[in-house]
Amino acid sequence: MNMTTGIAFKHCLKSSLKTYCKPMNASVLASPSFCYGGQNMLNKRPIHLTSVKKATPEAVSSHRGHWVAERVMSAGLYAVIPAAFILEPSFAMDTALCTSLVIHSHWGISGVFADYMHGYPSDTGERRYPILTTMAKVLPYVLSITAFACLMNFNYNDVGLVKAICMLWKL
């Protein structure tokens, strides 16, 4: 490529980039010129602008306590799991292990359900599938209670969780 062609190509590239690569912000994306039929071209849904609400101190403090409890339980699992296998397997250690595992799993499943199982808002502002919101609140409790009952039944009527895992390792 000679110098004249390179300069012409560079000028063409600059002018086309200015035309097609304009900087975009939220106001450009929400503008009527960027929308088609009142809908955003990126996700084909109407744009709903809402104001930002600040959390009340009561709401922040209640979530803070839950967050701390989750972290303490997660850190406690680092002690409970090895202790259950190092110490002599007993009903008390099996119960502590089962309880901490079920609580940890319940909080994780509840978070996933709260984040991903919700009825998407319809055009009228109402939830399309309100049953999903109800299921997202009830299903984690059903799963956790069932899991805890099954594990405690296994601990009480059989060899126990830790002993069963040790027997599997020996296979």
C-alpha positions as CSV (number, residue, x, y, z in Angstrom):
1,M,0.0,0.0,0.0
2,N,1.5,3.3,-1.0
3,M,1.3,6.5,1.1
4,T,-1.6,8.1,-0.8
5,T,-3.8,5.0,-0.5
6,G,-2.9,4.7,3.2
7,I,-3.9,8.3,3.9
8,A,-7.1,7.9,1.9
9,F,-7.9,4.7,3.8
10,K,-7.2,6.4,7.2
11,H,-9.5,9.3,6.3
12,C,-12.3,7.0,5.1
13,L,-11.9,4.9,8.3
14,K,-12.1,8.0,10.6
15,S,-15.2,9.4,8.8
16,S,-17.0,6.1,8.9
17,L,-16.1,5.6,12.6
18,K,-17.5,9.0,13.4
19,T,-20.7,8.1,11.6
20,Y,-21.2,4.7,13.0
21,C,-19.5,4.7,16.3
22,K,-21.0,7.6,18.1
23,P,-20.7,7.5,21.9
24,M,-24.0,6.3,23.4
25,N,-25.4,6.8,26.8
26,A,-28.7,5.9,28.5
27,S,-30.4,9.0,27.1
28,V,-29.5,8.0,23.5
29,L,-30.7,4.5,24.0
30,A,-34.0,5.7,25.5
31,S,-34.6,8.3,22.9
32,P,-37.4,7.9,20.4
33,S,-35.0,7.9,17.5
34,F,-33.3,4.8,18.8
35,C,-36.6,3.1,19.5
36,Y,-38.9,1.3,17.1
37,G,-42.6,1.5,17.8
38,G,-42.1,2.7,21.4
39,Q,-39.8,-0.3,22.1
40,N,-36.1,-0.5,22.6
41,M,-34.4,-2.1,19.7
42,L,-31.9,-4.0,21.9
43,N,-34.4,-6.1,23.9
44,K,-37.7,-5.4,22.2
45,R,-39.4,-4.4,25.4
46,P,-40.9,-1.1,26.4
47,I,-38.5,1.1,28.4
48,H,-39.8,1.9,31.9
49,L,-37.9,4.6,33.8
50,T,-38.2,4.6,37.6
51,S,-36.7,6.7,40.3
52,V,-34.1,5.3,42.6
53,K,-35.3,4.7,46.1
54,K,-33.0,4.7,49.0
55,A,-33.2,1.8,51.5
56,T,-34.5,2.7,54.9
57,P,-32.1,2.1,57.9
58,E,-34.4,-0.7,59.2
59,A,-34.2,-2.6,55.9
60,V,-30.4,-2.2,55.7
61,S,-29.9,-3.5,59.3
62,S,-32.2,-6.5,58.7
63,H,-30.3,-7.5,55.6
64,R,-27.0,-6.9,57.3
65,G,-27.8,-9.4,60.0
66,H,-28.8,-12.0,57.5
67,W,-25.6,-11.4,55.5
68,V,-23.5,-11.8,58.6
69,A,-25.3,-15.0,59.6
70,E,-24.7,-16.5,56.1
71,R,-21.0,-15.7,56.3
72,V,-20.7,-17.1,59.8
73,M,-22.4,-20.3,58.7
74,S,-20.2,-20.6,55.6
75,A,-17.1,-20.1,57.7
76,G,-18.4,-22.6,60.3
77,L,-18.7,-25.3,57.7
78,Y,-14.8,-25.1,57.4
79,A,-14.7,-26.3,61.0
80,V,-17.8,-28.6,61.1
81,I,-17.0,-30.8,58.1
82,P,-13.4,-31.8,59.1
83,A,-14.5,-32.1,62.8
84,A,-17.2,-34.6,61.8
85,F,-14.7,-36.8,60.1
86,I,-11.8,-36.4,62.5
87,L,-13.8,-37.0,65.7
88,E,-15.5,-40.3,66.4
89,P,-18.7,-40.3,64.3
90,S,-21.6,-39.6,66.6
91,F,-25.3,-38.6,66.4
92,A,-24.4,-35.1,67.7
93,M,-21.8,-34.5,65.0
94,D,-24.0,-36.0,62.3
95,T,-26.8,-33.7,63.5
96,A,-24.5,-30.6,63.5
97,L,-23.3,-31.5,60.0
98,C,-26.7,-32.1,58.6
99,T,-28.2,-28.9,60.1
100,S,-25.4,-26.7,58.9
101,L,-25.4,-28.2,55.4
102,V,-29.2,-27.8,55.1
103,I,-29.2,-24.2,56.4
104,H,-26.3,-23.3,54.0
105,S,-28.1,-25.0,51.1
106,H,-31.4,-23.4,52.0
107,W,-30.0,-19.9,51.9
108,G,-28.3,-20.6,48.6
109,I,-31.4,-22.0,46.9
110,S,-33.5,-19.2,48.3
111,G,-31.1,-16.7,46.8
112,V,-31.2,-18.4,43.4
113,F,-35.0,-18.7,43.4
114,A,-35.4,-15.0,44.4
115,D,-33.1,-13.9,41.6
116,Y,-34.4,-16.1,38.8
117,M,-37.9,-17.3,39.6
118,H,-40.1,-14.2,39.2
119,G,-43.0,-13.4,36.9
120,Y,-41.7,-10.8,34.4
121,P,-43.7,-7.6,34.5
122,S,-46.3,-7.3,31.7
123,D,-47.2,-4.1,29.8
124,T,-49.8,-3.3,32.4
125,G,-47.2,-3.4,35.2
126,E,-48.7,-6.6,36.8
127,R,-46.8,-9.8,37.1
128,R,-47.5,-12.2,34.2
129,Y,-46.9,-15.3,36.3
130,P,-47.7,-14.6,40.0
131,I,-47.5,-18.3,40.8
132,L,-43.7,-18.1,40.2
133,T,-43.3,-15.5,42.9
134,T,-45.2,-17.7,45.3
135,M,-43.2,-20.8,44.3
136,A,-40.0,-18.9,44.8
137,K,-40.9,-18.3,48.4
138,V,-42.4,-21.7,49.3
139,L,-40.3,-24.2,47.3
140,P,-37.0,-23.6,49.2
141,Y,-38.7,-24.3,52.5
142,V,-40.3,-27.5,51.2
143,L,-37.0,-28.7,49.8
144,S,-35.0,-27.8,52.9
145,I,-37.6,-29.3,55.3
146,T,-37.7,-32.5,53.2
147,A,-33.9,-32.7,53.0
148,F,-33.5,-32.2,56.7
149,A,-36.2,-34.7,57.6
150,C,-34.6,-37.3,55.3
151,L,-31.1,-36.7,56.7
152,M,-32.2,-36.9,60.3
153,N,-34.2,-40.1,59.6
154,F,-31.0,-41.5,58.1
155,N,-29.0,-40.4,61.1
156,Y,-31.5,-41.9,63.6
157,N,-32.5,-45.1,61.9
158,D,-29.3,-46.0,60.0
159,V,-25.5,-45.6,60.4
160,G,-25.4,-41.8,60.1
161,L,-24.2,-39.4,57.4
162,V,-20.5,-39.4,58.3
163,K,-20.3,-43.2,58.7
164,A,-22.1,-43.7,55.4
165,I,-19.6,-41.4,53.6
166,C,-16.7,-43.2,55.3
167,M,-18.2,-46.5,54.1
168,L,-18.4,-45.2,50.5
169,W,-14.8,-44.1,50.6
170,K,-13.8,-47.6,51.6
171,L,-15.4,-49.1,48.5
